[in-house]
Amino acid sequence: MREQLLDVLRLLDTTPAPRGAERTAAHRLRKWCADRWPHIEWQVLEHGPAGGSLAAAHGAGPLLYSHLDTSLDEDGVGIRLVTGNAAPVSRLGVAGDAVSGFGLGVGRGPAAAALVAFAEAGSGRLLLAGSGTHRRASGITGLEAYADAYPLPRSAIVAKCSPPTLLWHEPGSFYLTVRVTGRSGIAMLPESATPAGGVLASAGVVLDELARWRTDYLAADPRVGQTGRACGIGALGGGWPDKPDLLPAQLQIDMYVVAGDPVEPKALAVELADRLRARCAHSALRNCTVEVEAEAGATAAATPADAPVVTAARAAWLDEFGAQPPPITGWTGSTDGVVLRARGVDTVRLGPQMKPAADDPRCDELSLAQLAAYARIYRRLLGELPA
């Protein structure tokens, strides 16, 4: 299994699959799989302008799901903006049990384990979906296209990097956009802007209040089931980098919010806007307008702890690792498991643990032995669970 995993990982490492543009990678992977496992019918499901997913079925059984796309494009703008490094990323490396490379954690490592497990299982279905990572205003995803084309089974296994336990409850997530708008001006005449010096010069006021709000939001976490809350500022912008002598009128801050408990995004946006207006009223931003917009995402969802897929996954975990999966609370990772549950599919998530690669923190490191262990669990579940 180790060699099969490495073969898949080497192929994926040489095939870029940025979100929403996985079609070429999906067709290449389909051909490779068809040559290696010709008894299986491999298909590419296309979605959107350039999206693509790899799908296959052995007949009846659960769905084994992972995703084909990487969170960042190794040659794109995103990796430079997020990591601050535009140098070429390291290629796949193997040193003993450790394998390192770009996009291994999200999500080539688990995808390779899922692919090998499915090929060996002889039952069940596989979907390596395009457009599986979080992205705003992204259009149809590979999972949605698959669900529109095929009836979904009663249970699913999500193969993604995870904490060292079994997850059957995942939080929801959504986006908040904060906009503080004054009046534009010019740097040579700072008083021409509102506030004087420009709205960006007072960004610290807004950021400080957002930090206070975040602290309160997290402190109110009721810790429902296995899940928790999280919140982070992912983007801050304003102005024109090519023309910094112009003072912009607007500051924009984009936030990602996670909630394991029922939270209404629009109500939260209203609460945050009121709080920011009160803070800005006592600062240089007093004459600016403050708006907070909520963009809905997925809603938290849980599979019953005694559902057949959870019971079977517990038993497989015990046999593989020699102990029950440890209890967990406060988990804040949201995946397409919430989408599957919203469509009535009992779902569990489990997978290897990743860490940054030592020689290039933009890359991930995984244990091949761990990947093989999770592949064995996936293979067993595909054979044991009914359709």
C-alpha positions as a printed Julia matrix, in Angstrom:
387×3 Matrix{Float64}:
   0.0    0.0     0.0
   2.9    2.36    0.7
   4.09   2.1    -2.91
   0.59   2.6    -4.29
   0.15   5.7    -2.14
   3.46   7.1    -3.36
   2.52   6.44   -6.98
  -0.7    8.43   -6.56
   1.03  11.21   -4.64
   3.72  11.56   -7.32
   1.05  11.88   -9.99
  -0.91  14.49   -8.03
   2.28  16.42   -7.27
   2.91  16.95  -10.97
  -0.7   17.87  -11.78
  -1.84  21.31  -10.56
  -5.5   21.34   -9.51
  -6.36  24.87   -8.32
  -9.88  25.32   -7.06
 -12.37  25.6    -9.88
  -9.79  24.61  -12.52
  -9.31  20.91  -11.76
 -10.63  19.58  -15.08
  -7.24  18.83  -16.66
  -6.07  17.12  -13.47
  -9.28  15.09  -13.27
  -8.92  13.8   -16.84
  -5.27  12.95  -16.32
  -6.06  11.11  -13.11
  -8.94   9.25  -14.77
  -6.66   7.97  -17.53
  -4.01   6.91  -15.05
  -6.57   5.08  -12.9
  -8.14   3.39  -15.94
  -4.73   2.04  -16.98
  -3.97   0.81  -13.46
  -7.39  -0.52  -12.48
  -9.16  -1.23  -15.8
 -11.92  -3.28  -14.13
 -13.32  -0.05  -12.63
 -15.26   2.52  -14.66
 -13.67   5.89  -13.91
 -15.52   9.08  -14.85
 -14.85  12.8   -14.92
 -17.76  14.97  -13.88
 -17.35  18.51  -15.19
 -18.82  21.54  -13.45
 -18.55  25.26  -14.02
 -16.21  26.74  -16.64
 -13.18  24.53  -15.8
 -14.06  22.44  -12.75
 -13.83  18.69  -12.65
 -14.17  15.73  -10.28
 -13.12  12.09  -10.45
 -15.92   9.62   -9.68
 -16.2    5.84   -9.71
 -18.43   3.1    -8.3
 -18.16  -0.58   -7.49
 -21.94  -0.8    -7.11
 -23.73  -0.61   -3.78
 -22.07   0.89   -0.74
 -21.27   4.18    0.98
 -19.61   7.21   -0.57
 -15.93   7.79    0.15
 -15.34  11.5    -0.37
 -12.25  13.64   -0.58
 -11.36  16.55   -2.83
  -9.1   16.99   -5.8
  -8.35  20.69   -5.56
  -5.7   22.3    -3.4
  -6.51  25.24   -1.16
  -3.92  27.39   -2.93
  -2.61  27.37   -6.48
   1.12  26.67   -6.33
   1.75  29.11   -9.19
  -1.03  31.61   -8.52
  -1.6   34.88   -6.78
  -3.13  33.28   -3.68
   0.02  31.56   -2.47
   1.98  34.82   -2.68
  -0.72  36.81   -0.9
  -1.14  34.25    1.87
   2.46  33.1     2.42
   4.37  36.21    1.36
   6.64  34.01   -0.75
   6.53  33.82   -4.55
   9.43  31.36   -4.97
   8.68  27.96   -6.58
   7.41  25.43   -4.03
   9.29  22.26   -3.19
   8.34  19.1    -5.04
   7.28  15.86   -3.39
   9.94  14.42   -1.11
  10.19  11.12    0.75
  12.44  10.52    3.77
  11.76   7.28    5.57
   8.16   7.35    6.76
   7.71  11.05    6.04
   6.37  12.41    2.77
   6.33  16.17    2.14
   4.99  18.33   -0.64
   2.63  21.08   -1.74
  -1.05  20.56   -1.02
  -0.59  17.25    0.81
  -2.76  18.32    3.73
  -5.45  20.0     1.63
  -6.02  17.56    0.26
  -3.68  15.29   -1.79
  -2.65  12.99    1.06
  -6.16  11.96    2.14
  -7.27  11.87   -1.51
  -4.51   9.38   -2.3
  -5.5    7.22    0.67
  -9.14   7.31   -0.44
  -8.27   6.42   -4.03
  -6.12   3.42   -3.07
  -8.68   2.24   -0.5
 -11.5    2.39   -3.04
  -9.5    0.57   -5.73
  -8.84  -2.28   -3.3
 -12.28  -2.39   -1.68
 -14.45  -3.92   -4.39
 -17.56  -2.05   -3.22
 -18.85   1.44   -2.56
 -18.39   4.74   -4.4
 -15.61   7.28   -4.67
 -15.73  11.02   -5.29
 -12.61  13.17   -5.47
 -14.43  16.43   -5.89
 -13.3   19.61   -7.52
 -14.0   22.9    -5.76
 -14.0   21.22   -2.36
 -12.16  23.93   -0.43
 -13.85  26.98    1.09
 -14.13  29.93   -1.26
 -16.51  32.88   -1.45
 -19.01  33.27   -4.29
 -17.6   30.13   -5.87
 -20.5   28.77   -7.93
 -21.41  25.09   -8.01
 -19.02  22.67   -6.32
 -18.0   19.21   -7.43
 -20.02  17.63   -4.62
 -23.14  19.59   -5.6
 -22.72  18.55   -9.23
 -22.34  14.92   -8.16
 -25.42  15.08   -5.93
 -27.42  16.57   -8.81
 -26.35  13.75  -11.12
 -26.57  10.71   -8.81
 -28.71   9.65   -5.85
 -26.68   9.82   -2.66
 -26.25   6.77   -0.41
 -27.29   6.63    3.24
 -23.76   7.08    4.57
 -20.48   8.72    3.62
 -16.89   8.84    4.81
 -15.02  12.14    4.43
 -11.29  11.56    3.95
  -9.54  14.74    5.03
  -6.72  15.62    7.4
  -8.27  15.68   10.86
  -7.47  15.55   14.55
  -6.45  12.06   15.76
 -10.02  10.94   16.36
 -13.35  10.3    14.67
 -15.65  13.24   13.83
 -19.38  12.92   13.31
 -20.28  16.53   14.15
 -18.96  19.54   12.24
 -19.47  23.28   12.67
 -20.9   25.63   10.12
 -19.1   28.64    8.68
 -19.83  31.99    7.05
 -18.17  35.27    6.1
 -18.45  38.79    7.48
 -17.31  41.85    5.54
 -16.69  45.09    7.44
 -16.61  48.35    5.51
 -15.73  51.72    7.04
 -16.23  54.57    4.58
 -15.16  58.19    4.86
 -14.03  60.63    2.17
 -11.07  60.28   -0.14
  -8.25  62.81   -0.23
  -4.62  63.28   -1.19
  -1.55  62.57    0.91
  -0.1   66.04    0.26
  -3.18  67.56    1.89
  -4.11  65.06    4.63
  -6.98  67.25    5.88
  -8.72  66.75    2.52
  -9.72  63.25    3.61
 -12.24  62.15    6.22
 -10.85  61.41    8.68
  -7.76  63.59    8.34
  -4.96  61.43    6.99
  -7.39  58.94    5.49
  -9.5   56.09    6.8
  -6.61  53.62    6.62
  -4.61  55.61    9.15
  -7.28  54.78   11.75
  -7.61  51.09   10.87
  -6.23  50.23   14.31
  -9.45  51.48   15.92
 -11.51  49.0    13.91
  -9.05  46.14   14.35
  -8.91  46.68   18.1
 -12.68  46.54   18.42
 -12.83  43.45   16.22
 -10.32  41.77   18.53
 -12.54  42.61   21.52
 -15.63  41.34   19.71
 -13.83  38.12   18.75
 -12.88  37.52   22.37
 -16.51  37.9    23.44
 -17.77  35.73   20.56
 -15.44  32.89   21.49
 -16.17  33.25   25.21
 -19.89  32.73   24.49
 -19.19  29.37   22.81
 -21.6   26.79   24.29
 -19.38  23.93   22.99
 -22.15  21.93   21.36
 -21.22  18.28   20.83
 -17.77  17.89   19.28
 -17.64  21.41   17.87
 -16.74  24.94   18.85
 -16.4   28.49   17.56
 -13.6   30.26   15.71
 -13.12  33.61   14.02
 -10.29  35.17   12.07
  -9.46  38.18    9.92
  -8.36  36.83    6.56
  -8.06  39.98    4.46
  -7.64  43.71    4.98
  -7.62  46.19    2.15
  -8.14  49.69    0.88
  -6.62  52.05   -1.58
  -4.64  51.68   -4.77
  -1.1   50.28   -4.35
   0.04  51.89   -7.62
  -1.11  55.33   -6.43
  -0.53  55.63   -2.67
  -0.54  59.42   -2.82
  -4.34  59.09   -3.01
  -6.0   58.5     0.33
  -8.86  56.02   -0.13
 -12.36  56.52    1.2
 -12.92  52.94    2.31
 -11.35  50.33    4.55
 -12.54  46.73    4.07
 -11.92  43.8     6.4
 -13.0   40.25    5.55
 -13.57  37.69    8.27
 -14.18  33.94    8.42
 -16.46  32.81   11.24
 -17.1   29.27   12.51
 -19.97  28.22   14.76
 -20.78  24.77   16.08
 -23.96  26.11   17.66
 -26.9   27.69   15.8
 -25.83  31.22   14.87
 -27.73  33.54   12.54
 -25.09  35.32   10.41
 -27.25  38.37    9.64
 -28.09  38.92   13.3
 -24.42  38.63   14.18
 -23.58  41.19   11.48
 -26.1   43.65   12.93
 -24.67  43.19   16.42
 -21.11  43.71   15.2
 -22.04  46.78   13.15
 -23.69  48.43   16.18
 -20.64  47.72   18.27
 -18.23  49.12   15.68
 -20.33  52.26   15.21
 -20.29  52.91   18.94
 -16.51  52.53   19.04
 -15.9   54.65   15.93
 -18.14  57.43   17.31
 -15.46  58.11   19.94
 -12.54  58.12   17.5
 -11.25  59.87   14.4
 -13.72  57.72   12.44
 -16.76  59.43   13.96
 -17.88  60.89   10.64
 -17.52  57.62    8.72
 -20.2   55.08    7.9
 -19.84  51.52    9.16
 -21.43  48.51    7.48
 -21.14  44.78    8.18
 -22.38  42.33    5.57
 -22.94  38.61    6.22
 -22.47  36.0     3.52
 -24.1   32.73    4.53
 -22.16  29.5     4.25
 -22.87  26.07    5.72
 -24.89  25.32    8.84
 -23.51  23.11   11.62
 -24.78  19.55   11.41
 -24.3   16.28   13.27
 -24.77  12.61   12.51
 -26.3   10.61   15.4
 -23.53   9.04   17.48
 -25.22   5.65   17.16
 -25.67   5.8    13.37
 -24.36   2.7    11.54
 -21.53   4.66    9.88
 -20.33   5.98   13.26
 -20.56   2.55   14.91
 -18.68   0.89   12.06
 -16.02   3.62   12.03
 -15.51   3.23   15.8
 -14.99  -0.51   15.4
 -12.57  -0.05   12.5
 -10.63   2.57   14.48
 -10.37   0.25   17.49
  -9.06  -2.61   15.35
  -6.56  -0.39   13.52
  -5.19   1.65   16.43
  -5.93  -0.59   19.43
  -8.03   1.97   21.3
 -11.31   3.84   20.95
 -11.15   7.21   19.16
 -10.48   9.84   21.85
 -13.26  12.27   22.78
 -13.02  15.76   21.35
 -14.73  19.1    21.96
 -14.27  22.49   20.37
 -13.46  21.22   16.87
 -13.64  24.13   14.4
 -12.92  22.58   11.0
 -15.88  22.69    8.61
 -15.91  20.57    5.44
 -18.34  19.21    2.89
 -19.55  16.84    5.59
 -22.07  19.53    6.48
 -23.28  19.54    2.87
 -23.76  15.78    2.89
 -25.63  15.86    6.2
 -27.88  18.63    4.9
 -28.87  16.2     2.14
 -29.7   13.45    4.63
 -26.45  11.47    4.45
 -24.99  10.16    7.73
 -21.33  11.18    7.58
 -18.09  10.62    9.48
 -14.76  12.35    8.95
 -11.34  10.92    9.72
  -7.87  11.2     8.28
  -4.16  11.75    8.94
  -2.54  14.58   10.82
  -0.33  17.01    8.96
   2.36  19.49    9.93
   4.36  22.1     8.0
   7.32  20.68    6.08
  10.64  21.54    7.68
  12.31  22.79    4.49
   9.34  24.77    3.13
   6.5   25.8     5.47
   4.24  26.33    2.44
   4.29  22.54    2.04
   2.94  19.82    4.33
   4.42  16.69    5.86
   2.5   13.47    6.46
   3.34  10.0     7.72
   3.05   7.27    5.1
   2.27   4.74    7.81
  -0.62   6.93    8.96
  -1.89   7.34    5.41
  -1.86   3.56    4.99
  -3.67   3.07    8.31
  -6.48   5.41    7.31
  -6.64   3.82    3.86
  -7.21   0.45    5.54
 -10.05   1.96    7.59
 -11.63   3.51    4.49
 -11.34   0.19    2.63
 -13.0   -1.68    5.5
 -15.87   0.78    5.77
 -16.55   0.59    2.04
 -16.92  -3.16    2.38
 -19.01  -3.21    5.56
 -21.59  -0.44    5.19
 -24.77  -0.88    3.14
 -25.72   1.45    0.31
